[in-house]
Amino acid sequence: QVQLAESGGGSVQPGGSLRLSCAASSSRSIFFIDDMGWYRQAPGKQRELVATITDGGRTNYADSVKERFTISRDNAKKTVYLQMNSLKPEDTAVYYCNAKRWSNDYWGQGTQVTVSS
């Protein structure tokens, strides 16, 4: 079993920046993670992909966040980051960290990001 702990959410004005972090942990001394990523869910909407990154560093972004968000990871720390710049009100959502290993899918508890003036 893998646990994911997110941090870094909060409130910011339009045009501002936030950085989300998500650290994976396990009761096993050795464990592996394949793809990691971020998803978000706004009120009344379905959860949607924001960005993903493979263990080799290949990235994928939703069109709505390209050129504004950057995903990265530290494999040694089993941590994934999401740098969010030029935030817009429509980025307001609960952001969820995701990690995959073979057929297993793990989710964090979510962190609120609110963009408002």
C-alpha positions as CSV (number, residue, x, y, z in Angstrom):
1,Q,0.0,0.0,0.0
2,V,1.2,3.5,-0.8
3,Q,0.1,6.7,0.9
4,L,0.3,10.1,-0.8
5,A,0.5,13.4,1.2
6,E,-0.2,16.6,-0.6
7,S,0.8,20.1,0.5
8,G,1.0,23.6,-0.9
9,G,-2.6,24.6,-1.7
10,G,-4.2,27.8,-0.6
11,S,-5.7,31.1,-1.9
12,V,-4.1,33.4,-4.4
13,Q,-5.1,36.3,-6.6
14,P,-5.4,35.9,-10.4
15,G,-1.9,36.0,-11.9
16,G,-0.3,34.6,-8.8
17,S,1.6,31.4,-8.3
18,L,1.4,28.3,-6.1
19,R,3.6,25.2,-5.8
20,L,2.0,21.8,-4.9
21,S,4.0,18.9,-3.5
22,C,3.0,15.3,-3.0
23,A,5.2,12.7,-1.2
24,A,4.6,9.0,-1.5
25,S,5.3,6.7,1.4
26,S,4.8,3.1,2.3
27,S,5.1,0.7,5.2
28,R,7.4,-1.3,3.0
29,S,11.1,-0.2,3.1
30,I,11.4,-0.6,-0.6
31,F,8.6,0.4,-3.0
32,F,8.3,1.6,-6.6
33,I,6.2,4.2,-8.3
34,D,5.6,4.4,-12.1
35,D,3.7,7.5,-13.3
36,M,2.7,10.3,-11.0
37,G,0.4,13.1,-11.7
38,W,-2.1,15.8,-10.7
39,Y,-5.8,15.9,-11.3
40,R,-8.4,18.5,-10.2
41,Q,-12.1,18.6,-9.5
42,A,-14.0,21.9,-9.5
43,P,-17.5,22.1,-7.8
44,G,-20.1,20.4,-10.0
45,K,-17.6,19.1,-12.4
46,Q,-15.8,15.8,-13.0
47,R,-12.3,15.2,-12.0
48,E,-9.9,16.0,-14.8
49,L,-6.3,15.5,-15.6
50,V,-3.9,18.4,-15.1
51,A,-0.5,16.9,-15.7
52,T,1.4,13.6,-15.5
53,I,5.0,12.6,-15.5
54,T,6.6,9.2,-16.0
55,D,9.4,7.8,-13.9
56,G,11.7,8.7,-16.8
57,G,10.5,12.3,-16.8
58,R,8.2,12.4,-19.8
59,T,5.4,14.9,-19.2
60,N,1.8,15.4,-20.4
61,Y,-0.4,18.4,-19.8
62,A,-4.0,19.4,-20.2
63,D,-4.3,22.0,-22.9
64,S,-5.8,24.5,-20.4
65,V,-2.6,24.5,-18.3
66,K,0.1,24.3,-20.9
67,E,2.7,27.1,-20.7
68,R,1.5,28.0,-17.2
69,F,2.0,24.8,-15.1
70,T,5.1,22.7,-14.8
71,I,5.2,19.2,-13.3
72,S,8.4,17.7,-12.0
73,R,9.5,14.8,-9.7
74,D,12.3,13.7,-7.5
75,N,12.5,10.0,-7.8
76,A,14.8,9.6,-4.8
77,K,12.3,11.3,-2.6
78,K,9.3,9.8,-4.4
79,T,7.8,13.3,-4.6
80,V,6.0,15.0,-7.4
81,Y,5.6,18.8,-7.7
82,L,3.3,21.1,-9.6
83,Q,4.4,24.7,-10.2
84,M,1.4,26.8,-11.1
85,N,2.0,30.2,-12.6
86,S,-0.4,32.8,-14.0
87,L,-3.3,31.3,-12.1
88,K,-6.8,32.0,-13.3
89,P,-10.1,31.8,-11.4
90,E,-11.0,28.8,-13.5
91,D,-8.1,26.9,-11.9
92,T,-10.0,26.9,-8.7
93,A,-10.5,23.3,-7.6
94,V,-9.4,20.5,-5.3
95,Y,-6.2,19.2,-6.6
96,Y,-5.4,15.5,-6.2
97,C,-2.1,13.7,-6.4
98,N,-2.1,10.4,-8.2
99,A,0.5,7.6,-8.3
100,K,0.5,4.4,-10.3
101,R,2.3,1.1,-9.9
102,W,1.4,-1.6,-12.4
103,S,-2.4,-2.0,-12.1
104,N,-2.6,-0.1,-8.7
105,D,-3.8,3.4,-8.6
106,Y,-3.2,5.6,-5.5
107,W,-4.8,9.0,-4.6
108,G,-4.0,11.7,-2.1
109,Q,-6.7,13.3,0.0
110,G,-6.7,16.5,-2.1
111,T,-5.7,20.1,-1.5
112,Q,-7.8,23.2,-2.2
113,V,-6.6,25.8,-4.6
114,T,-8.6,29.0,-4.8
115,V,-7.9,31.8,-7.3
116,S,-9.9,34.9,-6.5
117,S,-9.6,38.6,-6.3
